[in-house]
């Protein structure tokens, strides 16, 4: 379960940023998690409750924006959302290796006081 170590690192980074901003408490951490990131959002949420205990993020809310896969078809000159993890153009049915979205794993913002 690498989500536990990812969330530990996330809380450490969020705490560092909050302290640098002069905050005493983290109220909310917002993240983007792509479908191809290799991370299970529900497991991140579970891990957050564990690793936030005893930190300035204890009691905070974790909000996760799930980012679907978006590919680009050079043949059709358009982006598309594949039906599954095989990036086959939904219009011309050609495979695409040009993945535009879906690999994200990032903290997008913090709410602190």
PyMOL commands that set and color helices and strands:
alter all, ss='L'
color gray80, all
select helices_A, chain A and resi 2-20+41-51
alter helices_A, ss='H'
color red, helices_A
select strands_A, chain A and resi 26-34+61-67+70-73+78-80+99-101+105-112
alter strands_A, ss='S'
color yellow, strands_A
deselect
rebuild
show_as cartoon
